[in-house]
Amino acid sequence: SAVISQKPSRDICQRGTSLTIQCQVDSQVTMMFWYRQQPGQSLTLIATANQGSEATYESGFVIDKFPISRPNLTFSTLTVSNMSPEDSSIYLCSVAGGIEAFFGQGTRLTVV
Amino acid sequence: KNEVEQSPQNLTAQEGEFITINCSYSVGISALHWLQQHPGGGIVSLFMLSSGKKKHGRLIATINIQEKHSSLHITASHPRDSAVYICAVQYGSNYKLTFGKGTLLTVNP
């Protein structure tokens, strides 16, 4: 199994600012993902974080808005840039290990 | 379009009741996950299924591949079971998941 530490657990931010969310895994994993859950909606994949190369973004998500770093096999960051109230969501880090999926505790972001 | 449908959206039960949450999907999958989301947003993986049935404590998950349907059962429900239960599916060897909207379960004492 993999244990994921995601920080911060919650934050309230001013519009126009940026927030960086960290995801630390206790073991090396190949696949790391970032998801967003808008209020009342299902989780949606933002991107796959690739170690040593640019993240792979899903349709509707762009690097300028959601830059992602993956410097090694145990750590990744997601930045939510130039925030607006529409970015208020839960952001979730997930990893795949073997045949199972593991999840962080989530970051509840409120933009005011 | 690959869709995951859950029912019911909301479920209120009395302590001790038997709970069933359903999940249907539209195309063939390699695996199905049942997840539990707590009010703070954190998610815990309950089961991963590719066939048959799994049991863990009071939780039972079943999947029917031919009918593209899975159920999550909770026996002798307890207020601490109150959470959002999410079904998610996996296609092929791709670890990316497609999620249902979740079922909000409230168990009253």
Interface residues (C-beta under 8 A of the other chain):
Chain A: S9 R10 M31 F33 Q37 G40 Q41 S42 L43 T44 L45 T48 I90 L92 S94 A96 I99 E100 A101 F102 F103 G104 Q105 G106 T107 R108
Chain B: V4 A31 H33 L35 G40 G41 G42 I43 V44 S45 M48 I86 A88 Q90 Y95 K96 L97 F99 G100 K101 G102
